[in-house]
Amino acid sequence: MSEKEIRHLESITPFYEEGDPMDRLLIDREMDIARRFCATENKAVLEVGCGDGYSTQKLAAIFPDLEVIEPSQGNIALLRQRLPAVPCHNVLLEDFRASRKFDYVFFLNVIEHVEDPVAALQQCAALLRDEGAIFISAPNCMSLNRRAGYHMGLLASYDTLAPKDLRVGHRRLYTTRMLADHCDQAGLRVMQMKGLYLKPLSEKQMIELGDEVVRAFHLLGEDIPEYCACLLAIAAKKHY
């Protein structure tokens, strides 16, 4: 494994140790959409990157046949507090040697962290059964709150990394077109592009409005991804 990349990933673990309610709401929405899209019986599922294990816990409740790739030992320790027995491979994606193909690959909130996003998507595609699907989520630099931040002079450009982006190790932000282009370059076609969390205000301001308002804006954004805080692409191999 690349020692530099492992150090980069281990540096993010303190964020996961603290937990983030807004990130967990994003995961809840991702799971809601996946549950509607996926058949669940007798499906082999791979999660690439587990964070603190919250998403893994949600996936395990839907898909009993679940494996995880996670390079960070700190994150694996957090995962084990939730799911002691789930199969977890302590490797980088490019070093993973699978004994089988998977029906669904979940690549959630990871692509913005990796050095080469197209290569990472190609590696995910190689692990996928021909009829399978990959779920890819990423932060959207054209979200309403970032557009507002730019016009308020708080961001130098739409794709400027904010303090939270830097803290959690983001290397880039996405647009709907950029995410679709990276999928295309990796030999994938986007079947659906969904929006996660229509956020017109800052995170602090949204939290002050209360849980019900935040949840409502999560639901409102699904069909207008170009304005949402996070994007979710559901992709398949081009020839299927």
C-alpha positions in Angstrom: 0.0 0.0 0.0 1.1 3.6 -0.7 2.4 4.9 2.7 1.7 8.5 1.6 -1.9 7.7 0.8 -2.4 5.7 4.0 -1.2 8.7 6.0 -3.6 11.0 4.1 -6.5 8.7 5.0 -5.5 8.1 8.6 -5.4 11.9 9.1 -9.1 12.1 8.5 -10.1 9.6 11.2 -10.4 12.3 14.0 -13.3 13.8 11.9 -15.1 10.5 11.9 -14.4 10.0 15.6 -16.3 13.2 16.4 -19.2 12.3 14.1 -21.2 14.7 12.0 -25.0 14.7 12.1 -25.3 16.4 8.7 -23.1 13.7 7.0 -25.2 11.0 8.6 -28.3 12.6 7.1 -26.7 12.5 3.7 -26.0 8.8 4.2 -29.6 8.2 5.3 -30.7 9.7 2.0 -28.2 7.7 0.0 -29.6 4.5 1.6 -33.2 5.6 1.0 -32.4 5.9 -2.8 -30.4 2.7 -2.9 -33.2 0.8 -1.2 -35.7 2.0 -3.9 -33.3 1.1 -6.7 -31.8 -2.2 -5.6 -33.1 -5.7 -5.5 -31.9 -7.0 -2.1 -32.3 -10.8 -2.1 -29.1 -12.8 -2.7 -27.0 -9.8 -3.8 -23.3 -9.5 -3.2 -22.3 -6.0 -2.1 -19.0 -4.2 -1.7 -18.5 -0.9 0.1 -15.4 1.0 -0.7 -14.4 3.1 2.3 -16.4 2.9 5.5 -15.7 6.1 7.3 -16.9 5.6 10.9 -19.0 2.6 9.9 -22.4 4.4 9.9 -22.9 3.7 6.2 -21.8 0.1 6.6 -24.3 -0.4 9.4 -27.0 0.9 7.1 -25.9 -1.3 4.2 -25.6 -4.4 6.4 -29.3 -3.9 7.4 -30.3 -4.1 3.7 -27.7 -6.5 2.3 -26.6 -9.5 4.5 -23.8 -10.4 2.0 -21.6 -7.4 2.4 -17.8 -6.9 2.3 -15.8 -3.7 2.9 -12.5 -2.2 1.7 -11.0 0.3 4.1 -7.3 1.3 4.0 -7.4 3.3 7.3 -6.9 1.2 10.5 -8.4 4.0 12.5 -11.6 3.8 10.5 -11.7 0.0 10.8 -11.5 0.4 14.6 -14.5 2.7 14.4 -16.3 0.2 12.1 -15.6 -2.7 14.5 -17.4 -0.8 17.3 -20.6 -1.0 15.2 -20.1 -4.3 13.3 -17.5 -6.6 14.8 -17.9 -9.4 12.3 -18.4 -7.8 8.8 -15.7 -8.9 6.4 -13.3 -5.9 6.0 -10.2 -5.8 3.8 -7.5 -3.4 5.1 -6.2 -2.4 1.7 -6.3 0.4 -0.8 -8.8 -0.1 -3.6 -6.1 -0.7 -6.2 -4.5 -3.4 -4.0 -7.8 -5.4 -3.5 -7.9 -8.8 -5.0 -11.5 -10.1 -4.9 -12.5 -13.7 -5.1 -15.8 -12.8 -6.8 -17.7 -10.1 -8.6 -20.3 -7.9 -6.9 -23.9 -7.0 -7.8 -23.6 -3.6 -6.2 -20.5 -1.4 -5.4 -21.0 1.5 -3.0 -18.4 4.2 -3.6 -19.9 6.8 -1.3 -18.2 10.1 -0.4 -14.8 8.6 -1.5 -14.1 9.8 -5.1 -13.4 13.3 -3.9 -10.5 11.9 -1.7 -8.7 9.7 -4.2 -5.7 10.7 -6.3 -7.0 9.4 -9.6 -10.8 9.3 -9.7 -11.1 7.8 -13.2 -8.7 5.0 -12.3 -10.6 4.4 -9.0 -13.9 4.1 -11.0 -12.3 1.7 -13.4 -11.2 -0.5 -10.5 -14.7 -0.4 -9.1 -16.1 -1.4 -12.5 -13.7 -4.3 -12.6 -15.2 -5.6 -9.4 -18.8 -5.4 -10.7 -20.9 -8.1 -12.3 -21.9 -7.2 -15.8 -25.5 -6.5 -14.8 -24.6 -4.7 -11.6 -24.5 -1.0 -10.5 -22.2 1.4 -8.8 -23.4 4.1 -6.4 -21.1 7.1 -6.4 -21.6 10.2 -4.3 -19.5 13.4 -4.2 -19.8 17.0 -3.0 -21.2 19.4 -5.5 -19.3 22.7 -6.1 -22.3 24.2 -7.8 -24.7 23.8 -4.8 -26.9 26.7 -3.8 -25.0 27.4 -0.6 -21.6 27.5 -2.5 -23.1 29.8 -5.2 -24.3 32.1 -2.4 -20.9 31.9 -0.7 -19.2 32.9 -3.9 -21.5 35.9 -4.5 -21.0 36.9 -0.8 -17.2 37.0 -1.3 -16.7 34.0 1.0 -15.3 31.7 -1.8 -12.8 32.7 -4.4 -14.5 30.4 -6.9 -17.3 27.8 -6.9 -14.7 25.0 -6.6 -12.6 26.5 -3.8 -12.1 24.0 -1.0 -13.8 25.3 2.1 -12.3 24.7 5.6 -14.4 21.6 6.1 -13.3 20.2 2.7 -9.7 20.6 3.7 -10.3 19.1 7.2 -11.8 15.9 5.7 -9.2 15.6 3.0 -11.1 16.5 -0.1 -8.9 16.8 -3.2 -11.7 18.1 -5.5 -15.4 19.0 -5.7 -17.7 17.9 -8.5 -20.4 19.1 -10.9 -23.0 16.9 -12.4 -21.1 17.0 -15.8 -17.7 16.3 -14.2 -19.1 13.3 -12.4 -20.8 12.0 -15.5 -17.6 12.6 -17.5 -15.4 10.7 -15.0 -17.9 7.8 -15.2 -17.8 7.9 -19.0 -14.0 7.9 -19.1 -14.0 4.9 -16.7 -16.3 2.9 -19.1 -19.5 3.5 -17.1 -22.8 5.1 -18.1 -24.8 7.1 -15.6 -28.3 5.7 -15.4 -29.6 8.2 -12.8 -28.1 11.3 -11.2 -29.8 12.3 -7.9 -29.4 15.3 -5.6 -28.7 15.0 -1.9 -29.7 17.9 0.2 -30.9 21.2 -1.3 -29.0 23.5 1.1 -29.7 27.2 0.4 -27.9 28.4 3.6 -24.7 27.5 5.5 -24.7 24.3 7.5 -24.9 26.3 10.8 -27.9 28.2 9.6 -29.6 25.1 8.3 -29.1 23.3 11.7 -30.6 26.3 13.5 -33.8 25.9 11.4 -34.4 22.4 13.0 -34.4 18.8 11.9 -37.7 18.8 10.1 -36.7 21.7 7.8 -33.3 20.0 7.1 -35.0 16.7 6.3 -37.5 18.5 4.0 -34.7 20.1 2.0 -33.0 16.7 1.7 -36.2 15.4 0.0 -36.7 18.5 -2.1 -33.3 18.2 -3.8 -33.5 14.7 -5.2 -34.6 15.7 -8.7 -32.5 18.9 -9.0 -29.0 17.5 -8.4 -27.2 20.5 -9.9 -28.3 22.7 -7.0 -27.7 20.2 -4.1 -24.9 19.9 -1.7 -24.1 16.3 -2.7 -24.5 14.3 -5.9 -25.4 10.6 -6.2 -24.8 8.9 -9.5 -26.0 5.4 -10.2 -23.9 3.9 -13.0 -23.5 0.6 -14.9 -21.0 -0.8 -17.4 -21.5 0.8 -20.8 -22.1 -2.5 -22.6 -25.0 -3.5 -20.3 
